[in-house]
Amino acid sequence: MLPNNLKVALLSLFVAFMLTIIPLPGWVVEFRPDWVTLVLIYWAMALPERTGVTIGWLVGLMLDVSHGAILGQHALGLMLVIYIVHIQHQRLRVASLVQQAIVIFFLLLLKQLIVLWVSGIVGHAPDTWLYFMPTITGAMLWPWIYIIMRDVRRKFGYRAHY
């Protein structure tokens, strides 16, 4: 049986995956934030000792499979993003939500560029600038995601060890 705190993290990732694959009207799909990456960034920032690069790689592989993408492109992007979050997690925690949102924008952009690079190598690059809209919407939603995830984490007693 899993401890409650681990259940909360897994449930939040499950919800993020569901938000990622739920069907949306065609015009809204381009604006869907990268929910899984946002949730994983939160957990890597809040609890870096429990959310590592390996978790990023595994979640990235699940994203590759769920999107039908080239195996490893999301995994590579998430590994790099989680590595950067691990290096900077103490600075990110004390930054304001606006400052965090700016950093999140660049982390999401980095992941999008890695996925774009791999897609471009095999000739599946998108032909529209709307490809980068999830980066913008994700950064705009970050303050609310952070507050909701923090409150859920605190409610279920999932504490960081400083």
C-alpha positions as CSV (number, residue, x, y, z in Angstrom):
1,M,0.0,0.0,0.0
2,L,1.3,3.4,-0.9
3,P,1.6,6.2,1.7
4,N,-0.9,9.1,1.4
5,N,1.8,11.6,0.3
6,L,2.9,9.4,-2.6
7,K,-0.8,8.9,-3.6
8,V,-1.2,12.7,-3.8
9,A,1.8,13.0,-6.2
10,L,0.7,10.1,-8.4
11,L,-2.9,11.3,-8.4
12,S,-1.8,14.8,-9.5
13,L,0.3,13.3,-12.3
14,F,-2.7,11.2,-13.3
15,V,-5.0,14.2,-13.4
16,A,-2.3,16.1,-15.5
17,F,-2.2,13.2,-18.0
18,M,-6.0,13.2,-18.2
19,L,-6.0,16.9,-18.9
20,T,-3.3,16.4,-21.6
21,I,-5.2,13.7,-23.5
22,I,-8.8,14.8,-23.0
23,P,-10.4,15.7,-26.4
24,L,-10.9,19.5,-27.0
25,P,-12.3,21.4,-29.9
26,G,-9.7,22.0,-32.7
27,W,-9.2,25.7,-32.0
28,V,-8.5,25.1,-28.3
29,V,-6.0,22.3,-28.7
30,E,-3.2,24.7,-29.7
31,F,-3.7,26.6,-26.4
32,R,-3.6,23.6,-24.1
33,P,-0.9,24.0,-21.5
34,D,1.7,21.2,-20.9
35,W,-0.1,20.0,-17.8
36,V,2.3,17.1,-17.1
37,T,5.4,19.2,-17.3
38,L,3.9,21.9,-15.1
39,V,2.9,19.3,-12.4
40,L,6.3,17.6,-12.6
41,I,8.1,21.0,-12.3
42,Y,6.0,21.7,-9.2
43,W,6.9,18.4,-7.5
44,A,10.6,18.8,-8.5
45,M,10.6,22.3,-7.0
46,A,8.7,21.5,-3.9
47,L,10.2,18.0,-3.1
48,P,13.4,17.7,-5.1
49,E,14.6,14.7,-3.0
50,R,11.5,12.7,-4.2
51,T,11.2,13.9,-7.8
52,G,14.3,13.4,-9.8
53,V,15.6,13.2,-13.3
54,T,14.7,9.5,-13.5
55,I,11.1,10.3,-12.7
56,G,11.2,13.0,-15.4
57,W,12.5,10.4,-17.9
58,L,9.8,7.9,-17.0
59,V,7.0,10.4,-17.2
60,G,8.5,11.7,-20.5
61,L,8.4,8.2,-21.9
62,M,4.7,7.9,-20.9
63,L,4.1,11.3,-22.6
64,D,5.8,10.0,-25.7
65,V,3.6,6.9,-25.7
66,S,0.4,8.9,-25.0
67,H,1.2,11.4,-27.8
68,G,2.4,8.7,-30.3
69,A,5.6,10.7,-30.5
70,I,9.1,9.5,-31.2
71,L,10.1,7.5,-28.1
72,G,12.4,9.7,-26.0
73,Q,11.7,13.2,-27.2
74,H,9.5,14.3,-24.3
75,A,11.7,12.2,-22.0
76,L,14.8,14.1,-23.0
77,G,13.0,17.4,-22.6
78,L,11.6,16.6,-19.2
79,M,15.0,15.2,-18.0
80,L,16.7,18.5,-18.8
81,V,13.9,20.6,-17.3
82,I,13.9,18.6,-14.1
83,Y,17.7,18.8,-13.9
84,I,17.6,22.6,-14.2
85,V,14.8,22.7,-11.5
86,H,16.9,20.6,-9.2
87,I,19.8,22.9,-9.6
88,Q,17.7,26.0,-9.0
89,H,14.9,24.7,-6.7
90,Q,16.0,26.8,-3.6
91,R,16.0,30.0,-5.7
92,L,12.7,29.1,-7.3
93,R,11.0,28.5,-4.0
94,V,11.8,32.0,-2.7
95,A,10.9,33.8,-5.9
96,S,7.6,35.6,-6.3
97,L,4.9,33.8,-8.4
98,V,5.5,36.3,-11.2
99,Q,9.2,35.6,-11.2
100,Q,8.5,31.8,-11.1
101,A,6.1,32.2,-14.0
102,I,8.9,33.8,-16.1
103,V,11.3,31.0,-15.2
104,I,8.6,28.4,-16.0
105,F,8.0,30.1,-19.4
106,F,11.7,29.5,-20.3
107,L,11.7,25.9,-18.9
108,L,8.5,25.1,-21.0
109,L,10.1,26.8,-24.0
110,L,13.2,24.7,-23.6
111,K,11.2,21.5,-23.5
112,Q,9.2,22.6,-26.5
113,L,12.4,23.4,-28.4
114,I,13.8,20.0,-27.7
115,V,10.6,18.3,-28.8
116,L,10.6,20.5,-31.9
117,W,14.3,19.7,-32.6
118,V,13.7,15.9,-32.5
119,S,10.5,16.3,-34.6
120,G,12.4,18.4,-37.1
121,I,15.2,15.8,-37.4
122,V,12.7,13.2,-38.5
123,G,10.7,15.6,-40.7
124,H,7.6,16.1,-38.5
125,A,8.1,19.7,-37.5
126,P,4.9,21.8,-37.1
127,D,4.4,24.5,-39.7
128,T,2.8,27.1,-37.4
129,W,3.9,29.4,-34.6
130,L,0.9,28.2,-32.6
131,Y,3.2,25.3,-31.6
132,F,4.6,27.5,-28.9
133,M,1.2,28.6,-27.4
134,P,1.3,25.9,-24.6
135,T,4.4,27.6,-23.3
136,I,2.6,30.9,-23.0
137,T,-0.6,29.4,-21.5
138,G,1.4,27.3,-19.1
139,A,3.4,30.3,-17.8
140,M,0.2,32.3,-17.4
141,L,-1.5,29.5,-15.4
142,W,1.6,28.7,-13.3
143,P,0.6,30.9,-10.3
144,W,-2.8,29.2,-10.0
145,I,-1.2,25.7,-10.5
146,Y,1.4,26.5,-7.9
147,I,-1.2,27.7,-5.3
148,I,-3.5,24.7,-5.9
149,M,-0.7,22.1,-5.8
150,R,0.8,23.7,-2.7
151,D,-2.5,23.7,-0.9
152,V,-3.2,20.1,-1.8
153,R,0.3,19.1,-0.7
154,R,-0.1,20.8,2.6
155,K,-3.6,19.4,3.2
156,F,-2.3,15.9,2.8
157,G,0.8,16.5,4.9
158,Y,3.3,16.1,2.2
159,R,6.2,18.1,3.6
160,A,9.6,18.9,2.2
161,H,12.7,18.1,4.1
162,Y,14.9,21.2,4.2
